[in-house]
Each structure stands twice: as structure tokens, then as C-alpha cells.
Amino acid sequence: MKTNSTKRTTYILHLTLAYIVIGSIFISNRAVFAETLKPDPLLLELEELYRGVKKYKQLPFVLEDPHKRPKNGPTLKNVIHKANEEWLKKWISNPEKMVPNARMPRLMLNDNEIEAILAYLTSIADKELPKQEWDSYLLKSEDEMSDEEYARMDALASKGKAVWGRARCNICHPVKGKGGAVGVGPDLGAVADKINRDWLYLWVKEPKSYFPDTQMARYRLKDDELRLLVEYIMRDWDFKAEEDEEEEEEEEKTNTEVGETEEVETIGESSIIPEGTLVEKGKRIIELSRCFICHEIEGVVDLLPISKREDKPTKGFERLLDDIRCMTCHNIQGKGGSFAPELTHAGSKLKESWIRDFLQNPDVIRPLLKQMPKFNLTLEEAETATEFIEEFFISEDFPLEKFANIEPAEEEIRKGKELYDAKGCRSCHTIETGGGIGPDLKRVGDRLENGFIFFHIKDPHNETPDAIEPNYNLSDEEATAITYYLMSCRSKK
């Protein structure tokens, strides 16, 4: 019979042995755990089949993805000229309350700390924002206007709404939660209570002069169009905050209770904020809050410096690409957005004459918000873009020659229409009638290269892997018939 001492010794030996075994296993496999996991070759093969491997033609410049910006927020150099002081105080205090889709975190700063931040931002700003000349009555509040002045202002705002519509501003910007399909712009539902009209004019005219890495395009609007758009944004109720009397009363009550029960902490009482002027304290709060991660802030040491590209494009298609921010919505060679069709092989998909006309006057092709804005390109700019697309955005996989210079007979067109109807294509596409899910096909013969139509019908997922269009596994004869029918869908000459 074992004594207690023997049992204890045996237990310790077993426990020690267990630790040694477990430790040796851990040590021998430590390198394995630390290695980067390699994907299964089968998964890579499936990914390749699904995504497709597109052959790219080498471009004469490096594409920059606007969705991967060095700084996600704008410079704070002249933010005090951009927004009024009361709005800025509320914004810094609680961003999400001011803008529903705000990405800025709530920093939990008290009123004195916010005052210090504004003092520093004022110290680094230009002394004055460039002023625009406005008719004196437009600077009045609506209550101060005469009936005649109000009618004139209202007429300008109504015309501005048309400019807003042509620019498709609602694609990027939600307004009180409606719109913003691209997901890159802030909600403008209360922007009229925030913005300086001179700053707004300058921003829409030249967005990159304020924020070089902005995803917003330059629309080349004329002076009168800019003024109309500004008036619409500053006056329409869609851009003014909803009055919430209950919320205001609750906030006043809370502030009163705080004032009666406890003294609000001041900056001087905080151990992490040094003594000094209000400006110096504001700078330190900005540094401690790490605002420089998202914003460029003059005078603040950036612990995460970003190397900037010095050679901004000055001419040709590269300049256009940067100027109207095509890649905010479009993908090119694996970079950019996914909201609009990929452009990697657009030169082999689209007819040259159609590209040129569309860039100047975008037609309604896609449903709802997926319509291209009017960027007011000149004929020369449209020609530059078209020539580049035709030269570089191409693919040799499309059988363009097979259907070149073909004029199908009426019988062939009729047979193709019968197949189009039988396959249920009209459920999603419109020609004379049909659905609104897919692109409008009533003038598809003017838009798409004949060979690409055939290529796409044969395998809708080859070029666009995530297309919702089904693959009907059509024979060459069936695909050719439908191609002939769609080739006939053109503008009436």
C-alpha cells in the first residue's frame, strides 16, 4: 500500500511529465503556428474560375485607387471657414448625432476642450475665405425677404434642383437617409445649417483645391450653374435639420441639472493637458486625440507621415481620370469601385461613337440611381477619353471580327426576338416593354460591339462574374440569333 508521500511524489512526476510533453509539442510546432496560412490550391482554382483572370494591357501610368486614400478625412486648414462655429462645437461633441453616417468617433470632450480645439483651428486658418458677389436679397433669411424677393429666390432654387439632378449628387450623398448608393459621401440632410455659402461655391467648383484626395468629381459647372446649385442646397428644406423641440428641451434640462449638481471639469484641471494659451491647449488635445490619423492638420506633428505623390496628372486621360474620379464608381484592372460597370475591357465592349457621345451626354441605361452624372466634358476631352479607352481598355478574347460588317436579314432578327421572348429576357431588360433590373436594351445595337453581345450571351459570367443574369448554355446558333436581334435594336435614323 502506497503512503501519502509516495502518492504525492507519483502525482508530481506525472504532472511534470505532462508539462514536458505538452511543452515539447508546443515548441516543436511553434514555427508552424507562426507561419502564414497558405490557401488550399483547390480554393485558388475555384476563385480563379469565379473571378476570371482578365488580361490587362499595360497602361502608361499607375492607377490610383480613390478608395484607398492616405487620409480619409479632409484637411482642417480652413474648416472654420467651411462650417459655422456652433455647428462645429456640436459636431466635435457628438458627430453621429449631427450626421447619421459619420465615421468620426465621439471623443468625449467637454465644452472647454472643444473651445480650445476651435482656437487652434482658427490660428492655422487663412485670414479670410475668398468672397463671392451675391445679390443682397440672397443673403437675407427667408423671413426678411419681400414677397418679390422670395419668389425670385425660390425660382433660382428650383433651377438649382435641376443642376443637382443632372450631376446625380444623390448617388453619393444621402439626404436624410435617402440615396447615397455609392456609400462615399456624407448625409446632407442638415448641411444648410452648417455650411458657408462662399465655401460651398468654391468646393463644388474645385473640390481638390480644398481636399486633394476627395472622391468627389469636378463637374465643370459654369458660374450661373454653381450659383443655382448653391441656392438650392442653402434653401431647400431637404437640406435643413428637422426641428426637434422635445430633444432640445431634454438637452437644456440635462445641461441645467449638470450645472446645478457638479462643476464641469476645465482644461486646467486635467493632468494630461499642459498649461499655456488656449491655442496651445487645443493643439495638445488634437495631438492626444490622434486627429492626424484621418486629417491633415497644419502645425501638428504627424506620427504616421504619409508620402505624397508630387506629380499630379496635368493632361490627357490620366488627368480626366483624376478630375472626374471615374474610379470612385468604376473598377479598372482590379482597382476602384464596384458600383458601376468595370471599364477594364470597355474599348472592346462599347462602340467608339457611342463612348464619345455618352461621355458628353450620358443616356439613361441603368435603373434607378445607377445613372452616370453629366460631367460637362468638352468634345476634346471626350475625344481624348475615347481614344485612350479604344487603345488600352481592350481584350482579344471577344470575337469582334466574327460579327463585323454584318447586316442580319429580317428572318434572322425575327428568330432572335422569339428566342429573346422565350428565354424571359424581358423580365429584367427593357426594349419596348420589360423589367427595370438589367440595363435598358432598346438601343443596345448602338452601344455594344456585335461580337461582345455574342460573347456575353454565351457566358454572362465570364467578363462579369457577379452578374445576376443566368447562363442559359445557349448553342452558337441560338446565341447568334439573339445577337442579330439585339444588333437591330438601334436609334431610328
C-alpha positions in Angstrom: 0.0 0.0 0.0 1.4 3.4 -1.1 2.0 6.0 1.5 0.7 9.6 1.1 4.3 10.7 0.4 4.7 8.1 -2.4 1.4 9.2 -3.9 2.4 12.8 -3.8 5.7 12.0 -5.5 4.0 10.0 -8.2 1.5 12.8 -8.9 4.2 15.4 -9.2 6.2 13.1 -11.6 3.1 12.5 -13.8 2.3 16.3 -13.8 5.9 17.2 -14.6 5.9 14.6 -17.4 2.6 16.0 -18.8 4.1 19.6 -18.8 7.2 18.3 -20.6 5.2 16.5 -23.3 2.8 19.5 -23.8 5.7 21.9 -23.9 7.7 19.8 -26.4 4.7 19.6 -28.7 4.1 23.4 -28.4 7.8 24.2 -29.0 8.2 21.8 -31.9 5.1 23.3 -33.6 5.7 26.9 -32.7 7.1 27.7 -36.1 4.1 26.1 -37.8 1.7 28.2 -35.7 3.6 31.4 -36.7 3.6 30.7 -40.4 1.2 32.5 -42.7 -1.5 30.1 -43.7 -1.4 29.1 -47.3 -4.7 28.8 -49.1 -5.7 25.4 -50.5 -4.8 25.2 -54.2 -8.4 24.0 -54.9 -9.8 27.2 -53.3 -7.4 29.3 -55.5 -8.6 27.4 -58.6 -12.2 28.0 -57.7 -11.5 31.6 -57.0 -9.9 31.9 -60.4 -12.8 30.2 -62.1 -15.3 32.5 -60.4 -13.5 35.8 -60.7 -11.8 35.1 -64.0 -8.3 36.2 -65.0 -8.5 39.3 -67.0 -5.7 40.1 -69.3 -4.7 43.8 -68.8 -2.9 46.0 -71.3 -0.1 47.9 -69.7 -1.1 51.5 -69.1 1.3 54.4 -69.5 0.7 55.5 -65.9 0.0 53.9 -62.5 -3.7 53.8 -61.5 -4.5 55.3 -58.1 -7.5 53.8 -56.2 -9.6 56.7 -54.7 -11.0 54.2 -52.2 -7.5 53.8 -50.6 -6.7 57.4 -49.6 -3.8 58.3 -47.3 -6.1 60.4 -45.2 -9.8 59.5 -45.0 -10.9 62.9 -43.8 -10.3 66.4 -45.3 -7.7 68.8 -44.3 -8.7 71.0 -41.3 -6.7 74.0 -42.6 -9.8 76.2 -43.3 -12.6 74.2 -41.6 -13.6 77.3 -39.6 -14.4 79.0 -42.9 -16.3 75.9 -44.1 -18.7 75.5 -41.2 -20.2 77.9 -38.6 -18.8 77.7 -35.1 -22.0 76.4 -33.4 -22.2 73.5 -35.8 -18.5 72.7 -35.3 -19.0 72.6 -31.5 -21.9 70.2 -31.8 -20.0 68.1 -34.4 -16.9 67.7 -32.2 -19.1 66.9 -29.2 -21.1 64.1 -31.0 -20.5 63.6 -34.7 -23.1 60.8 -35.1 -25.9 63.0 -33.8 -25.1 65.6 -36.4 -24.5 63.3 -39.4 -26.1 59.8 -39.2 -23.4 58.1 -41.3 -20.5 60.0 -39.6 -17.2 58.0 -39.4 -15.6 60.3 -36.8 -15.6 58.8 -33.3 -17.0 60.6 -30.3 -14.0 61.9 -28.3 -16.0 62.7 -25.1 -14.5 66.2 -24.8 -16.0 68.9 -22.6 -17.0 72.4 -23.7 -13.7 74.0 -22.7 -11.7 71.4 -24.5 -13.8 72.0 -27.7 -13.3 75.7 -27.3 -9.5 75.1 -27.2 -9.6 73.0 -30.4 -11.5 75.7 -32.3 -9.0 78.2 -31.1 -6.2 76.2 -32.6 -8.1 75.6 -35.9 -8.7 79.4 -36.1 -5.0 80.0 -35.6 -4.0 77.9 -38.6 -6.7 79.1 -41.0 -6.3 81.6 -43.7 -7.4 85.1 -42.5 -10.4 85.2 -44.9 -12.2 82.9 -47.4 -12.4 84.2 -51.0 -15.7 86.0 -51.2 -18.3 85.7 -54.0 -20.6 88.5 -55.0 -24.2 87.7 -54.2 -27.4 89.7 -54.7 -28.1 91.3 -51.4 -31.5 89.7 -51.0 -30.0 86.2 -51.2 -28.1 86.9 -48.0 -31.3 87.6 -46.1 -33.2 85.0 -44.2 -36.5 84.0 -45.8 -38.5 85.8 -43.1 -36.7 89.1 -44.0 -37.4 88.8 -47.8 -40.2 90.6 -49.5 -42.7 88.5 -51.5 -41.0 89.5 -54.7 -37.5 88.6 -53.3 -38.8 85.3 -52.0 -40.3 84.4 -55.4 -37.0 85.2 -57.2 -35.0 83.2 -54.7 -37.4 80.3 -55.0 -37.2 80.3 -58.8 -33.3 80.1 -58.6 -33.5 77.2 -56.1 -35.9 75.3 -58.4 -33.4 75.7 -61.3 -30.7 74.6 -58.9 -32.6 71.4 -58.2 -32.3 70.5 -61.9 -28.5 71.0 -61.7 -28.4 68.7 -58.7 -30.3 66.1 -60.7 -28.1 66.3 -63.8 -25.0 65.9 -61.5 -26.6 62.9 -59.8 -25.4 64.2 -56.4 -27.8 61.8 -54.7 -25.8 58.8 -56.0 -23.0 59.6 -53.5 -24.8 61.7 -50.9 -27.8 60.5 -48.9 -30.2 63.3 -47.9 -32.0 62.5 -44.6 -31.1 58.8 -45.1 -32.4 58.6 -48.7 -29.9 57.9 -51.5 -26.1 57.6 -51.2 -26.0 54.2 -53.1 -22.2 54.5 -53.7 -21.6 55.0 -50.0 -18.8 57.6 -50.2 -20.5 60.9 -49.3 -21.8 62.3 -46.0 -25.6 62.8 -45.4 -26.5 66.3 -46.5 -29.8 66.3 -44.6 -28.8 69.3 -42.4 -25.9 70.8 -44.5 -27.7 74.2 -44.9 -27.4 74.7 -41.1 -23.6 74.0 -41.3 -22.1 75.4 -44.4 -20.8 78.8 -45.6 -22.3 79.6 -49.0 -18.9 81.0 -50.3 -17.1 77.8 -49.2 -19.8 75.7 -50.8 -19.4 77.6 -54.1 -15.6 77.1 -54.1 -16.0 73.4 -53.0 -18.3 72.4 -55.9 -16.2 74.4 -58.4 -12.8 72.9 -57.4 -13.2 70.1 -54.8 -9.5 69.1 -54.9 -8.3 72.6 -54.1 -9.7 72.0 -50.6 -9.2 68.2 -50.3 -6.8 66.8 -52.9 -7.8 63.2 -52.1 -11.5 63.7 -52.2 -13.7 61.2 -54.1 -15.9 63.9 -55.4 -15.6 64.8 -59.1 -15.1 68.2 -60.6 -18.2 68.8 -62.6 -17.0 71.8 -64.7 -20.2 73.8 -63.9 -20.5 77.3 -65.2 -20.8 80.2 -62.7 -24.5 80.5 -63.1 -25.0 76.7 -62.6 -22.8 76.9 -59.5 -24.9 79.7 -58.0 -28.2 77.9 -58.8 -26.9 74.7 -57.1 -25.7 76.7 -54.0 -29.1 78.4 -53.7 -30.9 75.1 -53.9 -28.8 73.5 -51.2 -28.9 76.5 -48.9 -32.7 77.0 -49.2 -34.5 73.7 -49.8 -36.0 72.1 -46.7 -34.4 68.8 -47.6 -31.0 70.2 -46.5 -32.2 71.7 -43.3 -32.3 69.9 -40.0 -35.6 68.8 -38.6 -36.9 70.7 -35.6 -37.0 68.5 -32.6 -38.4 70.5 -29.7 -38.5 67.6 -27.3 -34.9 66.8 -27.9 -33.9 70.5 -27.3 -35.9 70.7 -24.1 -34.3 67.5 -22.9 -30.8 68.8 -23.7 -31.5 72.1 -21.9 -32.8 70.2 -18.9 -29.7 67.9 -18.8 -27.3 70.9 -19.0 -29.2 72.7 -16.2 -29.0 69.6 -14.0 -25.3 69.2 -14.6 -24.7 72.8 -13.8 -26.6 72.6 -10.6 -25.1 69.3 -9.3 -21.5 69.3 -10.4 -18.9 71.7 -11.7 -17.8 70.9 -15.2 -14.2 69.9 -15.4 -12.0 72.6 -17.0 -8.9 72.1 -19.1 -6.7 73.4 -16.4 -7.8 70.7 -14.0 -6.8 67.9 -16.4 -3.4 66.3 -15.7 -2.7 65.4 -19.3 -3.3 69.0 -20.7 -0.4 71.3 -20.1 -0.6 74.9 -19.0 -0.5 77.5 -21.8 -2.6 79.6 -24.1 -6.0 78.3 -25.4 -4.3 77.7 -28.8 -1.5 75.6 -27.2 -4.0 73.6 -25.2 -6.1 73.0 -28.3 -3.1 71.8 -30.3 -2.3 69.3 -27.5 -5.8 68.0 -27.3 -5.7 67.4 -31.1 -2.4 65.5 -30.7 -3.7 63.4 -27.9 -6.9 62.6 -29.8 -4.9 61.5 -32.8 -6.9 63.5 -35.2 -4.0 63.4 -37.6 -4.7 59.8 -38.4 -7.6 60.9 -40.7 -6.9 64.6 -41.2 -4.0 66.8 -42.3 -3.6 69.5 -39.7 -1.1 72.2 -40.1 1.4 72.6 -37.2 0.6 69.2 -35.7 3.3 66.6 -35.7 2.1 63.5 -37.6 3.2 60.3 -36.0 2.1 58.5 -39.2 3.5 60.6 -42.0 2.2 59.8 -45.5 4.4 60.1 -48.6 2.5 62.0 -51.2 2.6 61.8 -54.9 4.2 65.0 -56.2 3.4 64.7 -59.9 -0.3 65.3 -60.2 -1.6 64.5 -63.7 -1.8 67.6 -65.9 -3.0 66.4 -69.2 -4.6 63.5 -71.2 -6.8 60.7 -69.9 -4.9 60.4 -66.6 -5.9 63.9 -65.7 -9.5 63.2 -66.6 -9.5 60.0 -64.6 -8.3 62.0 -61.6 -10.5 65.0 -62.3 -13.9 63.4 -62.5 -13.0 60.5 -60.2 -14.1 57.7 -62.6 -12.7 55.0 -60.2 -15.0 56.1 -57.3 -17.7 54.1 -59.1 -15.8 52.1 -61.8 -13.2 49.4 -61.5 -10.2 49.4 -63.8 -7.7 46.5 -63.7 -8.7 45.5 -60.2 -8.7 49.0 -58.6 -11.6 51.3 -57.9 -15.3 50.9 -57.0 -17.9 48.3 -57.8 -20.9 50.5 -58.1 -20.8 50.9 -61.9 -19.6 48.6 -64.7 -16.0 47.6 -64.9 -14.0 49.5 -67.5 -11.0 47.2 -67.9 -12.2 46.0 -71.4 -14.6 48.8 -72.2 -12.9 49.5 -75.5 -13.7 46.0 -76.8 -17.3 46.1 -75.4 -18.5 49.6 -76.4 -18.7 51.2 -79.8 -16.3 54.1 -80.3 -19.0 56.6 -81.5 -21.2 55.7 -78.5 -18.5 56.2 -76.0 -17.8 59.7 -77.3 -21.4 60.8 -77.3 -22.2 59.2 -73.9 -19.3 60.9 -72.1 -20.7 64.3 -73.2 -24.4 63.5 -72.7 -24.9 60.4 -70.6 -28.0 58.4 -71.6 -30.3 56.6 -69.1 -29.2 53.0 -69.4 -29.2 51.6 -65.9 -32.1 51.6 -63.5 -32.8 53.9 -60.5 -29.7 55.5 -59.1 -27.2 53.7 -61.3 -27.1 56.5 -63.9 -23.9 58.4 -64.8 -23.7 62.0 -63.9 -23.2 64.7 -66.5 -19.6 66.0 -66.1 -19.9 68.7 -68.8 -16.8 67.3 -70.7 -15.8 69.2 -73.8 -15.7 67.5 -77.2 -11.8 67.5 -77.0 -11.9 65.8 -73.5 -14.4 63.2 -74.8 -12.2 62.5 -77.8 -9.2 62.1 -75.5 -11.0 59.6 -73.3 -12.5 57.7 -76.2 -9.1 57.3 -77.9 -7.5 56.1 -74.7 -10.3 53.6 -74.0 -10.1 52.2 -77.5 -6.3 51.8 -77.3 -5.8 50.5 -73.8 -9.1 49.1 -72.4 -9.3 46.1 -74.7 -9.4 42.4 -74.8 -8.5 39.9 -77.6 -11.0 37.3 -76.1 -14.0 38.9 -77.7 -14.9 37.7 -81.2 -15.3 41.2 -82.7 -14.3 40.2 -86.2 -16.9 37.4 -86.4 -19.8 39.9 -86.4 -18.2 42.9 -88.1 -19.9 44.4 -91.1 -22.9 42.0 -90.8 -26.5 43.2 -91.5 -28.8 40.4 -90.4 -31.9 39.6 -92.5 -35.4 40.2 -91.2 -36.0 36.5 -90.8 -32.8 36.2 -88.6 -33.9 39.1 -86.5 -37.4 37.6 -86.0 -36.0 34.3 -84.9 -33.7 36.1 -82.4 -36.7 38.0 -81.0 -38.6 34.8 -80.5 -35.7 33.3 -78.5 -35.3 36.5 -76.5 -39.0 36.3 -75.5 -38.9 32.6 -74.9 -35.9 32.9 -72.5 -37.7 35.5 -70.4 -35.1 38.2 -71.1 -37.8 40.9 -70.9 -38.3 40.1 -67.2 -35.2 42.1 -66.4 -34.5 44.2 -69.6 -36.5 46.8 -71.4 -36.7 47.1 -75.2 -40.2 48.1 -76.0 -41.5 46.7 -72.7 -39.9 44.8 -69.9 -38.4 45.0 -66.4 -36.1 47.5 -64.8 -33.5 45.3 -63.2 -31.0 45.0 -66.0 -29.7 47.6 -68.4 -32.1 49.1 -71.0 -31.6 47.3 -74.3 -33.7 49.5 -76.6 -30.6 51.0 -78.2 -28.1 48.2 -77.3 -27.1 47.9 -81.0 -25.7 51.4 -81.0 -23.9 50.8 -77.7 -22.3 47.4 -77.7 -19.9 45.8 -80.2 -21.7 43.0 -82.0 -19.0 40.4 -81.1 -19.3 41.3 -77.4 -23.0 40.8 -77.5 -22.5 37.3 -78.7 -19.6 36.7 -76.2 -21.8 37.9 -73.3 -24.9 35.9 -74.3 -22.8 32.7 -74.5 -21.4 33.2 -70.9 -22.7 36.2 -69.0 -20.4 35.4 -66.0 -17.1 35.3 -67.9 -16.5 39.0 -68.0 -18.8 39.9 -65.1 -18.5 37.1 -62.6 -21.1 38.5 -60.2 -23.7 39.2 -62.9 -27.2 38.2 -61.9 -28.1 37.2 -65.5 -28.5 33.5 -65.8 -26.3 31.4 -68.1 -28.8 29.5 -70.4 -26.0 27.4 -72.0 -27.1 28.6 -75.5 -25.9 26.9 -78.6 -23.9 29.0 -81.0 -26.9 29.1 -83.3 -29.2 30.3 -80.5 -26.7 32.9 -79.3 -26.1 34.2 -82.9 -29.9 34.6 -83.4 -30.3 36.7 -80.2 -27.2 38.7 -81.2 -28.8 39.5 -84.5 -32.0 40.7 -82.8 -30.1 42.9 -80.3 -27.9 44.3 -83.1 -31.2 45.6 -84.7 -32.1 47.5 -81.5 -30.8 50.9 -82.6 -31.9 54.5 -82.8 -34.2 55.3 -85.6 -32.1 57.1 -88.3 
